[in-house]
């Protein structure tokens, strides 16, 4: 198999930066990896501006890059590929029966997971590498585990086995406490599927699997669960939608519709402190905080207990604990949100290297927190949008480590 890749929901290119160990020197992109990205799609439906796509194409070129609604793309026209990657949006994954029995089960219109399913159906993709927020395992609140169950069942229906792991990037030497679920799926036609089919499921998540090799865990389990999601238990995907509920833990594997999931504890790497990503040069004054803003941040980041009323008139208290102010430079960054730099509780405030005064993170520092090259998003967009892009991005260093294992697997396929 060739190391060919397509990237859906490409954003500013985090998967490509990670898999190909990308550098930016003198505004020129250097791809040091062996993965050939043959097609990418990035479309932001909520806005006229397409800054993420513009950033992606400025860095990687416009050839084989698509900026249209993924549902309007002819999936059969997508280039053949070995690996599909994407950070698909977290939505309600519920399904609905078609207008007639002949239409079978369909995903609700606009839910982007089904664009992935449509693509793998059309292209018989051998391997998938996906990322999402970890609350996917728990949603929706009214039927815990249903959404992830739908995802796993739809992959099983299309001939895939699955490994997943919730990874806190900071526990494995990355500069940010960003917790995300990473999902690898491999088709039953691959050698890797047949090889792992012979392995013990517990061993896959603790020793022999893709994630276990790069992100070591303690071998004992804090809890575990065995789930049957196959056609023996649930005849259709609609049955999963209507009745499935399960406890998924932070690691798991699925073969032939049988799921083994366990709560595992990471073996942490060396801490990557916030001070290591801090710029040492003179910083523009616009990033520094006035005394007024400092006082406002102190209030926002302080502990509070606020009385509120439920719809029925009953009083309850909304409580928040105290946050470090300014941020601890000897610890990794907290999870960066799209609202970074705004006057808000989640925004980082650090002590400047030169002046020792309090300031916001710069866009370059935010790029470093996600392990993008410096100035990656400096492509004409505003600082506000640069912060937004990094709040939406994945941690490139995690992708790089997974890519090491995927490359070995593809070579063995040959």
C-alpha positions as CSV (number, residue, x, y, z in Angstrom):
1,X,0.0,0.0,0.0
2,X,1.1,3.5,-0.7
3,X,1.2,6.0,2.2
4,X,-1.6,8.1,0.6
5,X,-3.9,10.3,2.8
6,X,-7.0,12.3,2.5
7,X,-7.9,14.9,5.2
8,X,-11.5,15.7,6.0
9,X,-12.5,18.8,8.1
10,X,-8.8,19.7,7.6
11,X,-8.8,23.0,9.5
12,X,-5.4,24.6,9.3
13,X,-3.7,21.2,8.6
14,X,-3.0,19.7,12.1
15,X,-3.0,16.1,10.9
16,X,-0.7,16.9,8.0
17,X,1.7,18.8,10.2
18,X,1.8,15.9,12.6
19,X,2.1,13.0,10.2
20,X,4.7,14.8,8.0
21,X,6.6,16.5,10.9
22,X,6.2,19.8,9.1
23,X,8.5,22.8,9.6
24,X,8.1,26.4,8.4
25,X,11.4,28.1,7.5
26,X,11.5,31.5,5.8
27,X,7.8,31.1,5.2
28,X,8.4,28.0,3.3
29,X,6.8,24.7,4.3
30,X,9.1,21.7,4.6
31,X,7.4,18.3,4.9
32,X,9.8,15.8,6.5
33,X,7.5,12.8,6.4
34,X,6.6,10.1,3.9
35,X,2.8,10.6,3.7
36,X,1.4,11.8,0.4
37,X,-1.7,13.9,1.0
38,X,-3.7,13.5,-2.2
39,X,-6.8,15.5,-1.2
40,X,-8.2,17.6,1.5
41,X,-11.6,19.2,2.3
42,X,-12.2,22.2,4.5
43,X,-15.5,24.1,4.5
44,X,-16.9,26.3,7.2
45,X,-20.6,26.6,6.7
46,X,-21.3,29.2,9.5
47,X,-19.3,32.0,7.9
48,X,-18.6,33.6,4.6
49,X,-14.9,33.8,5.4
50,X,-12.9,30.7,4.9
51,X,-9.7,31.5,6.8
52,X,-8.9,28.0,7.8
53,X,-9.0,26.9,4.1
54,X,-7.0,29.9,3.1
55,X,-4.3,29.1,5.7
56,X,-4.2,25.4,4.6
57,X,-3.8,26.3,1.0
58,X,-1.3,29.0,1.6
59,X,0.9,26.5,3.4
60,X,0.3,23.4,1.3
61,X,-1.0,24.8,-2.0
62,X,-4.4,24.7,-3.7
63,X,-3.9,21.6,-5.7
64,X,-6.2,18.8,-4.5
65,X,-7.8,21.0,-1.8
66,X,-11.6,21.4,-1.7
67,X,-13.5,24.3,-0.2
68,X,-17.1,23.1,-0.7
69,X,-19.7,21.5,1.5
70,X,-18.5,17.9,2.0
71,X,-22.1,16.6,1.3
72,X,-21.9,18.1,-2.1
73,X,-18.6,16.3,-3.0
74,X,-18.9,13.2,-5.2
75,X,-17.3,10.6,-2.9
76,X,-16.4,8.3,-5.8
77,X,-14.4,11.2,-7.3
78,X,-12.2,11.5,-4.2
79,X,-8.7,10.1,-5.0
80,X,-7.9,6.5,-3.8
81,X,-6.1,6.6,-0.5
82,X,-4.8,4.3,2.3
83,X,-5.6,6.6,5.2
84,X,-8.4,8.9,6.0
85,X,-7.8,11.5,8.7
86,X,-10.1,14.1,10.3
87,X,-11.1,15.9,13.4
88,X,-14.8,15.6,12.8
89,X,-17.2,18.0,14.7
90,X,-19.0,16.8,17.8
91,X,-22.7,16.7,17.0
92,X,-25.8,14.7,17.7
93,X,-25.2,11.5,15.8
94,X,-28.8,10.2,15.9
95,X,-30.1,8.4,12.9
96,X,-33.5,8.4,11.2
97,X,-35.4,5.9,9.0
98,X,-35.6,6.8,5.3
99,X,-38.9,7.9,3.7
100,X,-39.3,4.3,2.5
101,X,-38.0,1.0,3.6
102,X,-35.8,0.8,0.5
103,X,-33.8,3.8,1.7
104,X,-32.8,2.0,4.9
105,X,-31.2,3.9,7.8
106,X,-29.8,7.3,7.2
107,X,-27.9,9.8,9.3
108,X,-29.7,13.1,10.0
109,X,-28.9,15.7,7.3
110,X,-25.9,17.8,8.1
111,X,-24.3,15.5,10.7
112,X,-20.8,15.3,9.4
113,X,-20.0,11.8,10.7
114,X,-22.1,10.5,7.8
115,X,-19.8,12.2,5.3
116,X,-17.0,9.9,6.6
117,X,-19.2,6.9,6.3
118,X,-20.2,7.9,2.7
119,X,-16.5,8.3,1.9
120,X,-15.4,4.9,3.2
121,X,-18.3,3.2,1.5
122,X,-17.3,4.8,-1.9
123,X,-13.5,4.4,-1.5
124,X,-13.1,1.2,0.6
125,X,-10.6,3.1,2.8
126,X,-8.2,0.7,4.5
127,X,-7.4,2.8,7.6
128,X,-9.0,5.8,9.5
129,X,-7.4,8.1,12.1
130,X,-9.9,10.4,13.7
131,X,-10.1,12.9,16.6
132,X,-12.9,14.3,18.7
133,X,-13.8,15.7,22.1
134,X,-13.8,13.2,24.9
135,X,-17.4,13.9,25.9
136,X,-18.4,11.9,22.7
137,X,-18.2,8.8,25.0
138,X,-20.9,10.2,27.2
139,X,-23.3,11.9,24.9
140,X,-26.2,12.4,24.9
141,X,-26.9,13.0,28.6
142,X,-30.3,11.3,28.3
143,X,-28.8,8.1,26.8
144,X,-25.2,7.8,27.8
145,X,-22.9,6.2,25.2
146,X,-25.5,6.2,22.3
147,X,-23.5,8.5,20.0
148,X,-20.3,6.6,20.3
149,X,-22.3,3.4,19.9
150,X,-23.7,4.7,16.6
151,X,-20.2,5.5,15.4
152,X,-18.9,2.1,16.4
153,X,-21.8,0.2,14.9
154,X,-21.6,2.1,11.6
155,X,-17.9,1.2,11.4
156,X,-18.7,-2.4,12.2
157,X,-21.4,-2.5,9.6
158,X,-18.8,-1.4,7.0
159,X,-16.2,-4.0,8.0
160,X,-13.9,-2.2,10.4
161,X,-12.3,-3.0,13.7
162,X,-11.6,0.0,16.0
163,X,-9.2,1.0,18.7
164,X,-9.7,4.2,20.7
165,X,-8.0,6.1,23.5
166,X,-8.7,9.3,25.4
167,X,-5.4,11.0,25.6
168,X,-4.5,14.0,27.8
169,X,-1.6,15.5,25.8
170,X,0.2,16.9,28.8
171,X,0.5,13.4,30.3
172,X,2.7,12.4,27.4
173,X,5.1,15.3,27.2
174,X,3.0,17.8,25.3
175,X,2.7,21.5,26.3
176,X,-1.1,21.5,26.9
177,X,-3.6,19.7,29.1
178,X,-5.8,18.9,26.2
179,X,-8.0,15.8,26.5
180,X,-9.3,14.3,23.3
181,X,-10.5,10.9,22.0
182,X,-8.4,9.4,19.1
183,X,-9.9,6.7,17.0
184,X,-8.1,4.2,14.7
185,X,-10.2,1.9,12.4
186,X,-8.8,-0.7,10.1
187,X,-10.7,-2.7,7.5
188,X,-11.1,-6.5,7.6
189,X,-9.3,-6.7,4.2
190,X,-6.0,-5.5,5.8
191,X,-3.2,-7.7,7.2
192,X,-3.3,-5.7,10.4
193,X,-6.9,-6.6,11.0
194,X,-6.2,-10.3,10.7
195,X,-3.1,-10.0,12.9
196,X,-4.9,-8.1,15.7
197,X,-7.9,-10.4,15.4
198,X,-5.7,-13.1,17.0
199,X,-4.7,-10.8,19.9
200,X,-6.2,-10.6,23.4
201,X,-8.4,-7.5,23.6
202,X,-7.0,-6.4,26.9
203,X,-3.4,-6.8,25.5
204,X,-4.4,-4.6,22.5
205,X,-5.3,-1.6,24.7
206,X,-2.5,-2.1,27.3
207,X,0.5,-3.5,25.3
208,X,0.2,-4.4,21.6
209,X,-2.1,-1.9,20.1
210,X,-1.3,1.3,18.2
211,X,-2.0,3.6,21.1
212,X,-0.4,1.4,23.8
213,X,3.0,1.5,22.0
214,X,3.2,5.3,21.9
215,X,1.2,6.2,25.0
216,X,2.0,3.6,27.7
217,X,-0.4,2.8,30.5
218,X,-0.3,0.9,33.8
219,X,-1.3,-2.6,33.1
220,X,-4.0,-2.8,35.8
221,X,-7.5,-1.6,35.0
222,X,-9.5,0.7,37.2
223,X,-12.7,-0.6,35.6
224,X,-13.8,-2.4,32.5
225,X,-16.9,-3.4,30.5
226,X,-17.7,-5.9,27.7
227,X,-20.4,-4.8,25.2
228,X,-22.0,-6.6,22.3
229,X,-23.0,-4.2,19.6
230,X,-23.3,-6.8,16.9
231,X,-26.3,-7.7,14.8
232,X,-27.0,-10.6,17.2
233,X,-28.0,-8.0,19.8
234,X,-29.1,-5.0,17.7
235,X,-30.5,-5.9,14.3
236,X,-30.1,-2.4,12.8
237,X,-28.4,0.9,13.4
238,X,-31.8,2.3,14.3
239,X,-32.1,-0.2,17.1
240,X,-28.8,1.2,18.5
241,X,-30.2,4.7,18.1
242,X,-33.4,3.9,20.0
243,X,-32.3,1.6,22.8
244,X,-28.5,1.4,23.2
245,X,-26.9,2.8,26.4
246,X,-23.4,1.8,27.7
247,X,-20.5,2.8,29.8
248,X,-17.4,3.5,27.6
249,X,-14.1,4.1,29.3
250,X,-11.0,6.0,28.2
251,X,-9.6,3.0,26.1
252,X,-11.2,0.3,24.1
253,X,-11.2,-2.0,21.1
254,X,-13.9,-3.5,18.9
255,X,-13.8,-6.6,16.8
256,X,-16.8,-8.3,15.1
257,X,-19.1,-6.1,17.0
258,X,-17.7,-7.1,20.4
259,X,-16.3,-4.2,22.4
260,X,-13.9,-4.3,25.3
261,X,-13.5,-1.0,27.1
262,X,-11.4,-0.2,30.2
263,X,-10.4,2.7,32.4
264,X,-6.6,3.0,32.2
265,X,-4.1,5.2,33.9
266,X,-1.3,6.8,31.9
267,X,2.4,6.4,32.7
268,X,3.2,10.1,32.4
269,X,6.2,11.5,30.6
270,X,8.3,14.5,31.6
271,X,6.2,17.7,32.1
272,X,6.4,20.3,29.3
273,X,6.1,23.6,31.2
274,X,4.4,26.7,29.9
275,X,7.5,28.7,30.3
276,X,9.2,26.6,27.6
277,X,6.8,28.0,24.9
278,X,7.0,31.6,26.2
279,X,8.5,34.1,23.7
280,X,11.7,35.7,25.0
281,X,11.7,38.7,22.7
282,X,10.1,42.1,23.3
283,X,6.3,41.7,23.0
284,X,3.9,44.2,21.5
285,X,2.2,46.3,24.1
286,X,-1.3,45.3,22.9
287,X,-0.9,41.9,24.6
288,X,-0.2,43.5,28.1
289,X,-3.0,43.9,30.6
290,X,-4.1,47.2,32.1
291,X,-4.7,47.4,35.9
292,X,-8.4,47.4,35.2
293,X,-8.2,44.2,33.2
294,X,-6.0,42.5,35.8
295,X,-8.6,43.2,38.5
296,X,-11.4,41.8,36.2
297,X,-9.4,38.7,35.5
298,X,-8.8,38.2,39.3
299,X,-12.6,38.2,39.8
300,X,-13.2,35.9,36.9
301,X,-10.6,33.4,38.0
302,X,-11.5,33.5,41.7
303,X,-13.7,31.1,43.5
304,X,-17.4,31.9,43.5
305,X,-20.8,30.5,44.7
306,X,-23.7,32.1,42.9
307,X,-27.4,31.5,43.8
308,X,-29.5,30.6,40.8
309,X,-33.1,29.4,40.2
310,X,-34.3,26.3,38.4
311,X,-37.3,26.6,36.0
312,X,-39.5,25.3,38.9
313,X,-38.3,28.2,41.1
314,X,-36.1,26.1,43.3
315,X,-32.8,27.8,44.3
316,X,-29.4,26.2,43.8
317,X,-25.8,27.4,43.9
318,X,-23.5,27.5,41.0
319,X,-19.9,27.1,42.2
320,X,-16.5,27.5,40.6
321,X,-13.1,26.9,42.2
322,X,-10.2,29.3,42.2
323,X,-7.9,29.1,39.2
324,X,-4.1,30.0,39.3
325,X,-3.6,33.7,38.4
326,X,-1.3,34.2,36.6
327,X,-0.9,30.8,35.0
328,X,1.7,28.5,36.5
329,X,4.7,28.6,34.2
330,X,6.1,25.4,35.6
331,X,3.0,23.4,34.5
332,X,1.6,22.7,31.0
333,X,-0.9,25.1,29.6
334,X,-4.6,24.5,30.3
335,X,-6.9,23.4,27.5
336,X,-7.0,26.3,25.0
337,X,-10.4,27.3,23.8
338,X,-11.5,29.3,20.8
339,X,-12.2,32.2,23.1
340,X,-8.5,32.5,24.1
341,X,-7.4,36.2,24.6
342,X,-10.9,37.4,25.5
343,X,-11.7,38.7,29.0
344,X,-12.8,35.3,30.3
345,X,-12.1,32.7,32.9
346,X,-10.5,30.3,30.5
347,X,-8.0,32.8,28.9
348,X,-4.4,32.3,29.9
349,X,-2.5,35.1,31.6
350,X,1.2,34.8,32.0
351,X,4.1,36.8,33.3
352,X,6.2,38.3,30.5
353,X,9.7,37.0,30.2
354,X,11.4,40.4,29.9
355,X,9.2,42.9,31.7
356,X,7.7,40.5,34.3
357,X,4.3,42.2,33.6
358,X,1.1,40.3,33.1
359,X,-0.1,39.7,29.5
360,X,-2.0,37.4,27.2
361,X,-0.5,34.7,25.2
362,X,0.7,35.7,21.7
363,X,-0.6,33.9,18.7
364,X,2.8,32.3,18.3
365,X,2.7,31.0,21.8
366,X,-0.7,29.5,21.1
367,X,0.7,27.7,18.0
368,X,3.5,26.3,20.2
369,X,1.0,25.0,22.7
370,X,-0.4,22.8,19.9
371,X,3.0,22.2,18.5
372,X,2.4,24.0,15.2
373,X,5.4,25.8,13.6
374,X,5.7,29.5,14.7
375,X,3.6,31.8,12.6
376,X,1.6,28.9,11.0
377,X,-1.6,30.9,11.1
378,X,0.0,34.2,10.2
379,X,-1.6,34.2,6.7
380,X,-3.5,37.4,6.7
381,X,-6.1,36.6,9.4
382,X,-6.6,38.7,12.5
383,X,-5.1,37.8,15.9
384,X,-8.7,37.0,17.1
385,X,-9.1,34.4,14.3
386,X,-5.6,33.0,14.9
387,X,-6.6,32.3,18.5
388,X,-9.8,30.8,17.3
389,X,-8.0,28.4,14.9
390,X,-5.7,27.2,17.7
391,X,-8.6,26.7,20.1
392,X,-10.1,24.5,17.4
393,X,-6.9,22.6,16.5
394,X,-5.6,19.3,17.7
395,X,-2.2,18.7,19.4
396,X,0.2,18.0,16.5
397,X,2.6,16.1,18.7
398,X,0.0,13.4,19.4
399,X,-0.7,12.9,15.7
400,X,3.1,12.6,15.1
401,X,3.4,9.8,17.6
402,X,0.4,7.9,16.2
403,X,1.8,8.4,12.7
404,X,5.0,6.5,13.7
405,X,2.9,3.4,14.4
406,X,0.7,3.8,11.3
407,X,3.7,4.0,9.0
408,X,5.0,0.7,10.4
409,X,1.6,-0.9,9.8
410,X,1.4,0.4,6.2
411,X,4.9,-0.9,5.5
412,X,3.9,-4.4,6.8
413,X,0.9,-4.4,4.5
414,X,3.3,-4.3,1.6
